[in-house]
């Protein structure tokens, strides 16, 4: 077994909190998986599990186990368990006044020969109106 770069050694109270978190099961699935990874990676119990064993028992990727251990060692339990907030906002293309033409178009009568607007028609109109050089129907849908 190769030497682990980030070793997890939980204090008894930390282990107890993680076990309680997992046993209640009232968290996001990712949080519960991260907690299970930390519990299985804990070396304070005297049991050494390899990353491969942890991956197989939890059905996760090796990189997930490594990242979780690294987050615990470098940033603490909270960083290891919970997702980080997005570093940038979601719909970057639609900042400021660029959303207004989309709403106006979607609320206007459908083009001739159509019963309603489609995402593709709205995306094409935004390009036609020179709001964007290009935009995908998926971006329109998300907004």
N, CA, C and O atoms as a MOPAC input file, in Angstrom:
PM7 MOZYME 1SCF
protein

 N      0.84600 1    -1.17300 1     0.00000 1
 C      0.00000 1     0.00000 1     0.00000 1
 C      0.90100 1     1.25000 1     0.00000 1
 O      1.78000 1     1.37600 1     0.85200 1
 N      0.67900 1     2.18800 1    -0.97200 1
 C      1.49700 1     3.39500 1    -1.00000 1
 C      1.19500 1     4.28100 1     0.20600 1
 O      0.09200 1     4.25000 1     0.75200 1
 N      2.17000 1     5.05700 1     0.60400 1
 C      2.00700 1     5.94300 1     1.76200 1
 C      0.94600 1     6.98800 1     1.46600 1
 O      0.95500 1     7.61400 1     0.40500 1
 N      0.03100 1     7.17400 1     2.41300 1
 C     -1.02400 1     8.15800 1     2.23800 1
 C     -0.45400 1     9.53600 1     2.51900 1
 O      0.29200 1     9.74100 1     3.47600 1
 N     -0.81900 1    10.45600 1     1.67500 1
 C     -0.31400 1    11.80300 1     1.81900 1
 C     -1.04700 1    12.55100 1     2.94200 1
 O     -0.44300 1    13.33700 1     3.67200 1
 N     -2.34200 1    12.29800 1     3.06600 1
 C     -3.15300 1    12.95900 1     4.08900 1
 C     -3.75400 1    11.89300 1     4.99400 1
 O     -4.56900 1    11.07900 1     4.56000 1
 N     -3.34500 1    11.90800 1     6.24300 1
 C     -3.80200 1    10.88900 1     7.19200 1
 C     -4.93700 1    11.45600 1     8.04300 1
 O     -4.87800 1    12.58500 1     8.53000 1
 N     -5.96600 1    10.63500 1     8.20100 1
 C     -7.13000 1    11.03200 1     8.99200 1
 C     -7.03700 1    10.36900 1    10.35400 1
 O     -7.02400 1     9.14300 1    10.45500 1
 N     -6.97300 1    11.18300 1    11.40400 1
 C     -7.02700 1    10.67800 1    12.77600 1
 C     -8.05700 1    11.52500 1    13.50900 1
 O     -7.80100 1    12.67900 1    13.85500 1
 N     -9.21100 1    10.94100 1    13.73800 1
 C    -10.31100 1    11.65800 1    14.37600 1
 C    -10.23900 1    11.52000 1    15.89200 1
 O     -9.89900 1    10.46100 1    16.42000 1
 N    -10.56500 1    12.60400 1    16.57500 1
 C    -10.70600 1    12.53500 1    18.02400 1
 C    -12.02000 1    11.81400 1    18.31900 1
 O    -12.91300 1    11.81300 1    17.47200 1
 N    -12.16500 1    11.20100 1    19.49300 1
 C    -13.38900 1    10.45100 1    19.81600 1
 C    -14.67000 1    11.26200 1    19.61800 1
 O    -15.66600 1    10.73900 1    19.11900 1
 N    -14.64600 1    12.54200 1    20.01000 1
 C    -15.85400 1    13.36400 1    19.85900 1
 C    -16.16500 1    13.64300 1    18.38700 1
 O    -17.33100 1    13.71600 1    18.00200 1
 N    -15.11200 1    13.80100 1    17.55600 1
 C    -15.32800 1    13.98900 1    16.12000 1
 C    -15.94200 1    12.73300 1    15.50300 1
 O    -16.88000 1    12.80500 1    14.70900 1
 N    -15.39100 1    11.58600 1    15.88700 1
 C    -15.90300 1    10.31700 1    15.38100 1
 C    -17.37200 1    10.13100 1    15.78600 1
 O    -18.19300 1     9.68800 1    14.98200 1
 N    -17.68600 1    10.46700 1    17.01500 1
 C    -19.05100 1    10.33200 1    17.51600 1
 C    -20.00100 1    11.23300 1    16.72500 1
 O    -21.10000 1    10.80800 1    16.36800 1
 N    -19.58700 1    12.46800 1    16.44900 1
 C    -20.42600 1    13.40000 1    15.68200 1
 C    -20.66300 1    12.87200 1    14.26400 1
 O    -21.77900 1    12.94600 1    13.74800 1
 N    -19.61200 1    12.34000 1    13.64000 1
 C    -19.77100 1    11.79900 1    12.28600 1
 C    -20.67900 1    10.57300 1    12.27800 1
 O    -21.49900 1    10.41000 1    11.37400 1
 N    -20.53500 1     9.72000 1    13.27700 1
 C    -21.40000 1     8.53500 1    13.36800 1
 C    -22.85600 1     8.94000 1    13.56800 1
 O    -23.75700 1     8.32200 1    13.00100 1
 N    -23.08800 1     9.97000 1    14.36800 1
 C    -24.44700 1    10.46300 1    14.57800 1
 C    -25.00500 1    11.03600 1    13.27600 1
 O    -26.16000 1    10.79000 1    12.93100 1
 N    -24.18800 1    11.79300 1    12.56300 1
 C    -24.59600 1    12.37800 1    11.28900 1
 C    -25.01800 1    11.29000 1    10.30300 1
 O    -26.04900 1    11.40700 1     9.64200 1
 N    -24.21600 1    10.23700 1    10.21300 1
 C    -24.49400 1     9.14800 1     9.27400 1
 C    -25.71700 1     8.35300 1     9.71100 1
 O    -26.51000 1     7.93400 1     8.86800 1
 N    -25.88300 1     8.14000 1    11.01100 1
 C    -26.98800 1     7.30300 1    11.48200 1
 C    -28.33800 1     7.98800 1    11.32800 1
 O    -29.34800 1     7.31000 1    11.13500 1
 N    -28.38200 1     9.31800 1    11.41100 1
 C    -29.66400 1    10.01000 1    11.23900 1
 C    -30.05700 1    10.03100 1     9.76900 1
 O    -31.24100 1     9.92800 1     9.44800 1
 N    -29.08200 1    10.16400 1     8.87100 1
 C    -29.36000 1    10.12800 1     7.43400 1
 C    -30.16000 1    11.29900 1     6.91100 1
 O    -30.77400 1    11.19700 1     5.84900 1
 N    -30.16700 1    12.39200 1     7.61900 1
 C    -30.96100 1    13.54800 1     7.19900 1
 C    -30.06900 1    14.67500 1     6.69300 1
 O    -30.13900 1    15.80800 1     7.16900 1
 N    -29.25500 1    14.34700 1     5.74500 1
 C    -28.35800 1    15.32000 1     5.10500 1
 C    -28.29500 1    15.00600 1     3.62400 1
 O    -28.85000 1    14.00800 1     3.16500 1
 N    -27.62100 1    15.85900 1     2.88600 1
 C    -27.41000 1    15.59900 1     1.46700 1
 C    -26.59800 1    14.32200 1     1.31000 1
 O    -25.73400 1    14.01800 1     2.13300 1
 N    -26.88100 1    13.58400 1     0.25700 1
 C    -26.19700 1    12.31200 1     0.03700 1
 C    -24.68800 1    12.50200 1    -0.01500 1
 O    -23.93600 1    11.66600 1     0.48500 1
 N    -24.24900 1    13.59200 1    -0.61500 1
 C    -22.80700 1    13.83800 1    -0.70600 1
 C    -22.19900 1    14.03000 1     0.68200 1
 O    -21.10600 1    13.53300 1     0.95400 1
 N    -22.89200 1    14.73800 1     1.54900 1
 C    -22.39500 1    14.96100 1     2.90500 1
 C    -22.28300 1    13.64100 1     3.65800 1
 O    -21.30000 1    13.40300 1     4.36000 1
 N    -23.28900 1    12.78300 1     3.51000 1
 C    -23.24900 1    11.48200 1     4.17600 1
 C    -22.10800 1    10.62500 1     3.63500 1
 O    -21.43800 1     9.92500 1     4.39400 1
 N    -21.89000 1    10.67900 1     2.33500 1
 C    -20.78800 1     9.91300 1     1.74200 1
 C    -19.44600 1    10.41900 1     2.25500 1
 O    -18.57000 1     9.62300 1     2.59100 1
 N    -19.28000 1    11.73300 1     2.31700 1
 C    -18.03000 1    12.30800 1     2.82000 1
 C    -17.80200 1    11.87200 1     4.27000 1
 O    -16.68100 1    11.53900 1     4.65400 1
 N    -18.86700 1    11.87800 1     5.06800 1
 C    -18.74700 1    11.46200 1     6.47300 1
 C    -18.33900 1     9.99400 1     6.55300 1
 O    -17.49400 1     9.63300 1     7.37200 1
 N    -18.92800 1     9.14600 1     5.71600 1
 C    -18.56900 1     7.72000 1     5.71500 1
 C    -17.10900 1     7.53100 1     5.29200 1
 O    -16.41000 1     6.67200 1     5.82900 1
 N    -16.65800 1     8.33100 1     4.33500 1
 C    -15.25700 1     8.26200 1     3.91300 1
 C    -14.34600 1     8.57800 1     5.09900 1
 O    -13.37200 1     7.86600 1     5.34500 1
 N    -14.66400 1     9.64100 1     5.82700 1
 C    -13.82800 1    10.03700 1     6.96900 1
 C    -13.83700 1     8.97100 1     8.05500 1
 O    -12.80500 1     8.68300 1     8.66100 1
 N    -14.99700 1     8.39000 1     8.29500 1
 C    -15.07700 1     7.33700 1     9.31400 1
 C    -14.24400 1     6.12000 1     8.91600 1
 O    -13.56400 1     5.53100 1     9.75600 1
 N    -14.29400 1     5.74600 1     7.64900 1
 C    -13.52900 1     4.57800 1     7.21100 1
 C    -12.04300 1     4.88100 1     7.08400 1
 O    -11.21500 1     3.97900 1     7.20700 1
 N    -11.69500 1     6.14500 1     6.83700 1
 C    -10.28800 1     6.51800 1     6.68200 1
 C     -9.61100 1     6.79700 1     8.02400 1
 O     -8.39100 1     6.94700 1     8.08700 1
 N    -10.39400 1     6.86700 1     9.08400 1
 C     -9.86200 1     7.17300 1    10.41700 1
 C     -8.85300 1     6.11300 1    10.85300 1
 O     -9.16800 1     4.92300 1    10.90000 1
 N     -7.65900 1     6.55000 1    11.16600 1
 C     -6.59300 1     5.64400 1    11.59800 1
 C     -6.46400 1     5.57600 1    13.11200 1
 O     -5.67900 1     4.78700 1    13.63700 1
 N     -7.23900 1     6.40900 1    13.82000 1
 C     -7.15200 1     6.42900 1    15.28000 1
 C     -7.70800 1     5.13900 1    15.88600 1
 O     -7.37600 1     4.80200 1    17.02300 1
 N     -8.53300 1     4.42900 1    15.16000 1
 C     -9.12900 1     3.19200 1    15.65100 1
 C     -8.16500 1     2.01200 1    15.56600 1
 O     -8.45100 1     0.93700 1    16.09100 1
 N     -7.03900 1     2.20600 1    14.91500 1
 C     -6.07300 1     1.12400 1    14.76800 1
 C     -6.32700 1     0.26900 1    13.53400 1
 O     -5.52300 1    -0.60200 1    13.20500 1
 N     -7.42800 1     0.51100 1    12.86100 1
 C     -7.74500 1    -0.23200 1    11.63400 1
 C     -7.32100 1     0.63300 1    10.45400 1
 O     -7.75300 1     1.78000 1    10.33200 1
 N     -6.49400 1     0.09400 1     9.60400 1
 C     -6.04100 1     0.84000 1     8.43000 1
 C     -6.71500 1     0.28800 1     7.19100 1
 O     -6.44900 1    -0.84100 1     6.78000 1
 N     -7.56900 1     1.06700 1     6.61100 1
 C     -8.21600 1     0.67200 1     5.36200 1
 C     -7.53000 1     1.38400 1     4.21900 1
 O     -7.18600 1     2.56200 1     4.31800 1
 N     -7.33700 1     0.66700 1     3.14300 1
 C     -6.74100 1     1.29100 1     1.97000 1
 C     -7.80600 1     2.11600 1     1.25100 1
 O     -9.00500 1     1.91800 1     1.44800 1
 N     -7.34800 1     3.03500 1     0.42500 1
 C     -8.29000 1     3.83400 1    -0.35500 1
 C     -9.12200 1     2.93500 1    -1.26200 1
 O    -10.30700 1     3.19400 1    -1.47000 1
 N     -8.52200 1     1.89500 1    -1.79500 1
 C     -9.24700 1     0.97500 1    -2.67200 1
 C    -10.39000 1     0.30000 1    -1.90900 1
 O    -11.48000 1     0.12500 1    -2.45300 1
 N    -10.14600 1    -0.07600 1    -0.66200 1
 C    -11.20400 1    -0.69200 1     0.15100 1
 C    -12.33400 1     0.29700 1     0.41800 1
 O    -13.51100 1    -0.05900 1     0.35500 1
 N    -11.96700 1     1.53300 1     0.71500 1
 C    -12.97600 1     2.56600 1     0.96300 1
 C    -13.78700 1     2.82100 1    -0.30500 1
 O    -15.01300 1     2.92100 1    -0.25600 1
 N    -13.10200 1     2.92400 1    -1.42900 1
 C    -13.77400 1     3.15400 1    -2.71400 1
 C    -14.77400 1     2.04400 1    -3.00900 1
 O    -15.91100 1     2.30500 1    -3.40300 1
 N    -14.34500 1     0.82600 1    -2.81900 1
 C    -15.21300 1    -0.31300 1    -3.12400 1
 C    -16.40200 1    -0.38200 1    -2.17700 1
 O    -17.52200 1    -0.64500 1    -2.61600 1
 N    -16.18300 1    -0.15300 1    -0.89300 1
 C    -17.28700 1    -0.27300 1     0.06500 1
 C    -18.31800 1     0.84300 1    -0.09300 1
 O    -19.49800 1     0.63600 1     0.18900 1
 N    -17.88500 1     2.02700 1    -0.54200 1
 C    -18.80900 1     3.15200 1    -0.66400 1
 C    -19.22200 1     3.45200 1    -2.10400 1
 O    -20.13100 1     4.24600 1    -2.34400 1
 N    -18.54900 1     2.81500 1    -3.05500 1
 C    -18.88700 1     3.04900 1    -4.45400 1
 C    -18.50900 1     4.44000 1    -4.93200 1
 O    -19.25200 1     5.07500 1    -5.67900 1
 N    -17.34500 1     4.90700 1    -4.49400 1
 C    -16.86800 1     6.22900 1    -4.90000 1
 C    -15.52500 1     6.10300 1    -5.60700 1
 O    -14.88500 1     5.05200 1    -5.57300 1
 N    -15.11800 1     7.16700 1    -6.23200 1
 C    -13.85800 1     7.22500 1    -6.95100 1
 C    -12.69600 1     7.46300 1    -5.97900 1
 O    -12.86800 1     8.05700 1    -4.91500 1
 N    -11.53400 1     6.99200 1    -6.36600 1
 C    -10.32500 1     7.17700 1    -5.54700 1
 C    -10.06700 1     8.66800 1    -5.29300 1
 O     -9.67400 1     9.05000 1    -4.19100 1
 N    -10.28500 1     9.49700 1    -6.30000 1
 C    -10.03300 1    10.93300 1    -6.15400 1
 C    -10.95700 1    11.54800 1    -5.09900 1
 O    -10.56300 1    12.48600 1    -4.40600 1
 N    -12.16700 1    11.03400 1    -4.97600 1
 C    -13.10800 1    11.54400 1    -3.97600 1
 C    -12.57900 1    11.27600 1    -2.57500 1
 O    -12.64500 1    12.14100 1    -1.70100 1
 N    -12.05900 1    10.08400 1    -2.36700 1
 C    -11.49600 1     9.73400 1    -1.05900 1
 C    -10.29900 1    10.63200 1    -0.76200 1
 O    -10.18700 1    11.17500 1     0.33700 1
 N     -9.42100 1    10.78700 1    -1.72000 1
 C     -8.22100 1    11.61400 1    -1.53200 1
 C     -8.59900 1    13.07200 1    -1.24300 1
 O     -8.05200 1    13.68400 1    -0.32600 1
 N     -9.53600 1    13.62800 1    -2.02700 1
 C     -9.96000 1    15.02300 1    -1.83200 1
 C    -10.60800 1    15.21900 1    -0.46200 1
 O    -10.39600 1    16.24500 1     0.18600 1
 N    -11.38600 1    14.25300 1    -0.02900 1
 C    -12.04900 1    14.36400 1     1.27600 1
 C    -11.02900 1    14.35400 1     2.40500 1
 O    -11.11900 1    15.15500 1     3.33500 1
 N    -10.06200 1    13.45100 1     2.32400 1
 C     -9.01200 1    13.41200 1     3.35700 1
 C     -8.20100 1    14.70200 1     3.33100 1
 O     -7.87800 1    15.25800 1     4.38100 1
 N     -7.87600 1    15.17200 1     2.14400 1
 C     -7.09400 1    16.39800 1     2.01400 1
 C     -7.85600 1    17.58900 1     2.60700 1
 O     -7.27800 1    18.39800 1     3.33300 1
 N     -9.14100 1    17.69400 1     2.29800 1
 C     -9.93900 1    18.81000 1     2.82800 1
 C     -9.98100 1    18.77400 1     4.35000 1
 O     -9.89600 1    19.81900 1     4.99500 1
 N    -10.11100 1    17.58500 1     4.93100 1
 C    -10.13400 1    17.46900 1     6.38900 1
 C     -8.81600 1    17.93800 1     6.99400 1
 O     -8.80500 1    18.71900 1     7.94500 1
 N     -7.71700 1    17.46200 1     6.44400 1
 C     -6.39400 1    17.77300 1     7.00100 1
 C     -6.05800 1    19.25900 1     6.81700 1
 O     -5.54600 1    19.90100 1     7.73400 1
 N     -6.34400 1    19.79200 1     5.64400 1
 C     -5.93300 1    21.16700 1     5.34900 1
 C     -6.92500 1    22.22900 1     5.81600 1
 O     -6.52300 1    23.31600 1     6.23100 1
 N     -8.24100 1    21.91300 1     5.74800 1
 C     -9.23400 1    22.96100 1     5.99800 1
 C    -10.20400 1    22.65800 1     7.12800 1
 O    -10.93000 1    23.55200 1     7.56300 1
 N    -10.23600 1    21.42000 1     7.61900 1
 C    -11.12800 1    21.08900 1     8.72000 1
 C    -12.33600 1    20.26700 1     8.29800 1
 O    -12.59100 1    20.05400 1     7.11300 1
 N    -13.06600 1    19.81600 1     9.30300 1
 C    -14.18500 1    18.90100 1     9.06700 1
 C    -15.28700 1    19.52500 1     8.21100 1
 O    -15.84200 1    18.86200 1     7.33400 1
 N    -15.60000 1    20.76900 1     8.45500 1
 C    -16.67100 1    21.42300 1     7.69900 1
 C    -16.36000 1    21.44000 1     6.19900 1
 O    -17.24100 1    21.17400 1     5.38200 1
 N    -15.12900 1    21.74700 1     5.84100 1
 C    -14.73800 1    21.76600 1     4.42800 1
 C    -14.77300 1    20.37900 1     3.82200 1
 O    -15.04600 1    20.22800 1     2.63100 1
 N    -14.49900 1    19.36800 1     4.62200 1
 C    -14.51000 1    17.99500 1     4.11500 1
 C    -15.92800 1    17.48100 1     3.90600 1
 O    -16.14800 1    16.61900 1     3.05500 1
 N    -16.88800 1    17.98600 1     4.66000 1
 C    -18.25100 1    17.46300 1     4.59500 1
 C    -19.17600 1    18.22600 1     3.65700 1
 O    -20.04700 1    17.62600 1     3.02800 1
 N    -19.00200 1    19.52600 1     3.55300 1
 C    -19.98300 1    20.33900 1     2.83800 1
 C    -19.39200 1    20.95900 1     1.58600 1
 O    -18.20800 1    21.29000 1     1.52400 1
 N    -20.25500 1    21.10500 1     0.59400 1
 C    -19.84000 1    21.70800 1    -0.68300 1
 C    -19.45100 1    23.16200 1    -0.48200 1
 O    -20.00700 1    23.86400 1     0.36200 1
 N    -18.49800 1    23.59000 1    -1.26400 1
 C    -18.09600 1    24.98700 1    -1.22800 1
 C    -19.07000 1    25.78900 1    -2.09000 1
 O    -19.56500 1    25.28300 1    -3.09700 1
 N    -19.34700 1    27.03300 1    -1.70400 1
 C    -20.20200 1    27.86100 1    -2.55200 1
 C    -19.52000 1    28.11400 1    -3.89900 1
 O    -18.29400 1    28.10400 1    -4.00700 1
 N    -20.32800 1    28.33300 1    -4.89200 1
 C    -19.77700 1    28.59300 1    -6.22400 1
 C    -18.88000 1    29.82100 1    -6.18500 1
 O    -19.18700 1    30.80600 1    -5.51400 1
 N    -17.77600 1    29.75500 1    -6.90500 1
 C    -16.84900 1    30.88200 1    -6.91400 1
 C    -17.32300 1    31.99900 1    -7.83300 1
 O    -16.89200 1    33.14600 1    -7.70900 1
 N    -18.22300 1    31.64900 1    -8.76400 1
 C    -18.77600 1    32.67500 1    -9.63900 1
 C    -20.27700 1    32.42100 1    -9.76500 1
 O    -20.73500 1    31.29100 1    -9.59400 1
 N    -21.03600 1    33.46300 1   -10.06000 1
 C    -22.48100 1    33.26700 1   -10.16700 1
 C    -22.84400 1    32.40200 1   -11.36400 1
 O    -22.06300 1    32.25200 1   -12.30400 1
 N    -24.03700 1    31.83900 1   -11.31100 1
 C    -24.48700 1    30.90200 1   -12.32700 1
 C    -24.60300 1    31.47300 1   -13.73100 1
 O    -23.78700 1    31.13700 1   -14.59000 1
 N    -25.56400 1    32.30500 1   -13.98900 1
 C    -25.86600 1    32.76300 1   -15.33900 1
 C    -25.08200 1    34.03200 1   -15.65800 1
 O    -25.63700 1    35.13100 1   -15.64300 1
 N    -23.81300 1    33.88000 1   -15.94300 1
 C    -22.93700 1    35.01700 1   -16.16000 1
 C    -23.34800 1    35.81600 1   -17.38400 1
 O    -23.21100 1    37.03900 1   -17.39700 1
 N    -23.85400 1    35.14000 1   -18.42100 1
 C    -24.25800 1    35.85400 1   -19.62500 1
 C    -25.40300 1    36.81300 1   -19.35100 1
 O    -25.49400 1    37.86400 1   -19.98600 1
 N    -26.27400 1    36.47100 1   -18.42000 1
 C    -27.46500 1    37.26600 1   -18.17100 1
 C    -27.29100 1    38.20200 1   -16.99200 1
 O    -28.04100 1    38.11300 1   -16.02000 1
 N    -26.32900 1    39.08900 1   -17.05700 1
 C    -26.19700 1    40.04800 1   -15.98300 1
 C    -26.75700 1    41.38500 1   -16.45300 1
 O    -26.71500 1    41.69800 1   -17.64300 1
 N    -27.26400 1    42.14700 1   -15.54500 1
 C    -27.78300 1    43.47100 1   -15.86000 1
 C    -29.06000 1    43.43800 1   -16.66800 1
 O    -29.99600 1    42.70900 1   -16.33900 1
 N    -29.09700 1    44.23000 1   -17.73000 1
 C    -30.30700 1    44.42800 1   -18.51800 1
 C    -30.51000 1    43.38500 1   -19.60900 1
 O    -31.46600 1    43.49400 1   -20.37600 1
 N    -29.65600 1    42.38900 1   -19.70500 1
 C    -29.76200 1    41.41700 1   -20.78800 1
 C    -30.90600 1    40.42500 1   -20.59000 1
 O    -31.28800 1    39.72500 1   -21.52800 1
 N    -31.44500 1    40.36300 1   -19.39700 1
 C    -32.55400 1    39.45000 1   -19.13800 1
 C    -33.88300 1    40.01500 1   -19.63600 1
 O    -34.79700 1    39.25500 1   -19.95900 1
 N    -33.99500 1    41.33000 1   -19.69800 1
 C    -35.25000 1    41.97100 1   -20.10600 1
 C    -35.70000 1    41.56200 1   -21.51100 1
 O    -36.87600 1    41.24300 1   -21.68600 1
 N    -34.82300 1    41.55600 1   -22.52200 1
 C    -35.28300 1    41.13100 1   -23.85000 1
 C    -35.78100 1    39.68200 1   -23.87400 1
 O    -36.71000 1    39.35700 1   -24.61300 1
 N    -35.16900 1    38.82400 1   -23.07400 1
 C    -35.61400 1    37.43400 1   -23.01000 1
 C    -37.03300 1    37.36700 1   -22.46100 1
 O    -37.88700 1    36.67800 1   -23.01800 1
 N    -37.28300 1    38.08200 1   -21.36900 1
 C    -38.61200 1    38.07800 1   -20.77000 1
 C    -39.64100 1    38.71300 1   -21.70200 1
 O    -40.76200 1    38.21900 1   -21.82400 1
 N    -39.25900 1    39.80100 1   -22.35500 1
 C    -40.18000 1    40.45500 1   -23.29700 1
 C    -40.51800 1    39.51100 1   -24.45000 1
 O    -41.67600 1    39.40300 1   -24.85300 1
 N    -39.51500 1    38.84100 1   -24.97000 1
 C    -39.75600 1    37.90200 1   -26.06900 1
 C    -40.62500 1    36.74400 1   -25.63900 1
 O    -41.54500 1    36.35800 1   -26.36100 1
 N    -40.34800 1    36.18000 1   -24.46800 1
 C    -41.11100 1    35.03000 1   -23.99100 1
 C    -42.55700 1    35.40400 1   -23.69400 1
 O    -43.44200 1    34.55600 1   -23.81100 1
 N    -42.81800 1    36.64400 1   -23.31500 1
 C    -44.17700 1    37.07300 1   -22.98100 1
 C    -44.94100 1    37.59500 1   -24.20100 1
 O    -46.15400 1    37.79200 1   -24.12700 1
 N    -44.26000 1    37.81500 1   -25.30100 1
 C    -44.91800 1    38.30900 1   -26.51400 1
 C    -45.60400 1    37.14600 1   -27.24100 1
 O    -45.33600 1    35.98100 1   -26.94800 1
 N    -46.48900 1    37.47000 1   -28.19000 1
 C    -47.13800 1    36.39400 1   -28.95400 1
 C    -46.08700 1    35.55500 1   -29.69000 1
 O    -45.04700 1    36.06800 1   -30.10300 1
 N    -46.36900 1    34.29200 1   -29.84200 1
 C    -45.44300 1    33.37700 1   -30.51500 1
 C    -45.27800 1    33.78500 1   -31.98100 1
 O    -46.17700 1    34.40400 1   -32.55200 1
 N    -44.14700 1    33.44800 1   -32.59300 1
 C    -43.93200 1    33.77600 1   -33.99900 1
 C    -45.01700 1    33.13800 1   -34.88000 1
 O    -45.65400 1    32.15500 1   -34.50200 1
 N    -45.19800 1    33.72000 1   -36.04100 1
 C    -46.21000 1    33.22400 1   -36.97100 1
 C    -45.95700 1    31.75700 1   -37.30100 1
 O    -44.82900 1    31.34900 1   -37.57700 1
 N    -47.02000 1    30.98700 1   -37.26700 1
 C    -46.90600 1    29.57100 1   -37.56000 1
 C    -46.54200 1    28.72400 1   -36.34900 1
 O    -46.38400 1    27.50900 1   -36.47200 1
 N    -46.41000 1    29.33700 1   -35.20000 1
 C    -46.06600 1    28.62100 1   -33.96200 1
 C    -47.13000 1    28.88000 1   -32.90400 1
 O    -47.72900 1    29.95400 1   -32.85600 1
 N    -47.35100 1    27.89000 1   -32.06800 1
 C    -48.29100 1    28.08600 1   -30.97000 1
 C    -47.61900 1    28.73600 1   -29.76100 1
 O    -48.25300 1    29.47900 1   -29.01100 1
 N    -46.33200 1    28.44900 1   -29.58200 1
 C    -45.62100 1    29.01100 1   -28.43700 1
 C    -44.13700 1    29.13800 1   -28.78100 1
 O    -43.65000 1    28.59600 1   -29.77300 1
 N    -43.44800 1    29.87300 1   -27.92200 1
 C    -42.00600 1    30.03500 1   -28.06800 1
 C    -41.30800 1    28.75000 1   -27.64400 1
 O    -41.72700 1    28.10400 1   -26.68400 1
 N    -40.25400 1    28.37700 1   -28.34600 1
 C    -39.37800 1    27.29500 1   -27.90400 1
 C    -38.09400 1    27.92400 1   -27.40600 1
 O    -37.82000 1    29.09400 1   -27.67400 1
 N    -37.31700 1    27.15600 1   -26.69000 1
 C    -36.03500 1    27.67500 1   -26.20300 1
 C    -35.13200 1    28.05900 1   -27.36600 1
 O    -34.43300 1    29.07100 1   -27.31200 1
 N    -35.15100 1    27.24500 1   -28.42000 1
 C    -34.32100 1    27.53400 1   -29.59100 1
 C    -34.76700 1    28.82700 1   -30.26300 1
 O    -33.92600 1    29.63600 1   -30.65600 1
 N    -36.08400 1    29.03800 1   -30.40400 1
 C    -36.58500 1    30.28400 1   -31.00900 1
 C    -36.18100 1    31.49500 1   -30.18100 1
 O    -35.77400 1    32.51800 1   -30.73100 1
 N    -36.29100 1    31.38200 1   -28.85400 1
 C    -35.88000 1    32.49400 1   -27.99000 1
 C    -34.38800 1    32.76700 1   -28.11500 1
 O    -33.97000 1    33.92300 1   -28.18300 1
 N    -33.58500 1    31.71000 1   -28.14500 1
 C    -32.13200 1    31.89000 1   -28.28800 1
 C    -31.81300 1    32.56800 1   -29.62200 1
 O    -30.98800 1    33.48000 1   -29.68400 1
 N    -32.47500 1    32.11500 1   -30.68300 1
 C    -32.24500 1    32.71800 1   -32.00500 1
 C    -32.65100 1    34.19200 1   -32.02000 1
 O    -31.95700 1    35.01500 1   -32.61700 1
 N    -33.77900 1    34.53600 1   -31.36500 1
 C    -34.22500 1    35.92600 1   -31.30500 1
 C    -33.22400 1    36.80100 1   -30.55600 1
 O    -32.95800 1    37.92900 1   -30.97200 1
 N    -32.67200 1    36.30000 1   -29.46500 1
 C    -31.68800 1    37.08300 1   -28.71500 1
 C    -30.46100 1    37.38600 1   -29.56400 1
 O    -29.87900 1    38.46600 1   -29.45900 1
 N    -30.07100 1    36.43900 1   -30.39800 1
 C    -28.94500 1    36.67900 1   -31.31300 1
 C    -29.36700 1    37.67300 1   -32.38400 1
 O    -28.61100 1    38.58200 1   -32.72600 1
 N    -30.57300 1    37.50200 1   -32.91400 1
 C    -31.09800 1    38.40700 1   -33.96300 1
 C    -31.20700 1    39.83600 1   -33.44800 1
 O    -30.93600 1    40.78500 1   -34.18400 1
 N    -31.60500 1    39.99400 1   -32.18100 1
 C    -31.73900 1    41.31900 1   -31.57600 1
 C    -30.39800 1    41.87900 1   -31.10600 1
 O    -30.35500 1    42.95400 1   -30.50800 1
 N    -29.32100 1    41.17600 1   -31.36500 1
 C    -27.95100 1    41.58200 1   -30.99500 1
 C    -27.75800 1    41.73600 1   -29.48300 1
 O    -26.94600 1    42.54500 1   -29.03300 1
 N    -28.50300 1    40.96200 1   -28.71700 1
 C    -28.30100 1    40.94200 1   -27.27400 1
 C    -27.04800 1    40.12500 1   -26.96700 1
 O    -26.26800 1    40.47500 1   -26.08200 1
 N    -26.86200 1    39.01200 1   -27.72200 1
 C    -25.70000 1    38.14900 1   -27.60100 1
 C    -25.18500 1    37.79100 1   -28.98300 1
 O    -25.94200 1    37.77500 1   -29.95400 1
 N    -23.88800 1    37.50400 1   -29.06500 1
 C    -23.33400 1    36.97300 1   -30.31200 1
 C    -23.81300 1    35.55600 1   -30.53400 1
 O    -24.13700 1    35.16500 1   -31.65600 1
 N    -23.85600 1    34.78000 1   -29.44800 1
 C    -24.38400 1    33.41400 1   -29.49400 1
 C    -24.86800 1    33.05300 1   -28.09900 1
 O    -24.36000 1    33.54300 1   -27.09100 1
 N    -25.86200 1    32.18200 1   -28.07600 1
 C    -26.38000 1    31.69600 1   -26.80100 1
 C    -27.08200 1    30.37400 1   -27.04500 1
 O    -27.75000 1    30.19500 1   -28.06300 1
 N    -26.93100 1    29.46200 1   -26.11900 1
 C    -27.53100 1    28.14000 1   -26.30600 1
 C    -28.93600 1    28.11100 1   -25.70200 1
 O    -29.23200 1    28.85900 1   -24.77000 1
 N    -29.79100 1    27.25000 1   -26.23100 1
 C    -31.12700 1    27.09400 1   -25.65200 1
 C    -31.06600 1    26.64900 1   -24.18700 1
 O    -31.95100 1    26.98800 1   -23.40200 1
 N    -30.03400 1    25.89600 1   -23.81800 1
 C    -29.89600 1    25.45600 1   -22.42600 1
 C    -29.67400 1    26.64200 1   -21.49100 1
 O    -30.21300 1    26.66300 1   -20.38500 1
 N    -28.89500 1    27.61900 1   -21.91700 1
 C    -28.68200 1    28.81500 1   -21.09700 1
 C    -29.98100 1    29.58200 1   -20.94700 1
 O    -30.28900 1    30.09300 1   -19.87000 1
 N    -30.74500 1    29.66200 1   -22.03300 1
 C    -32.05300 1    30.31500 1   -21.97200 1
 C    -32.96100 1    29.56400 1   -20.99800 1
 O    -33.66500 1    30.18900 1   -20.20500 1
 N    -32.95300 1    28.24800 1   -21.04700 1
 C    -33.78200 1    27.44600 1   -20.15200 1
 C    -33.43400 1    27.69700 1   -18.68700 1
 O    -34.32300 1    27.81500 1   -17.84300 1
 N    -32.15500 1    27.77700 1   -18.39200 1
 C    -31.72700 1    27.95500 1   -17.00100 1
 C    -32.16000 1    29.29000 1   -16.43400 1
 O    -32.39000 1    29.41700 1   -15.23100 1
 N    -32.27200 1    30.29200 1   -17.30200 1
 C    -32.70700 1    31.60200 1   -16.83500 1
 C    -34.21100 1    31.64100 1   -16.72800 1
 O    -34.77600 1    32.66600 1   -16.34800 1

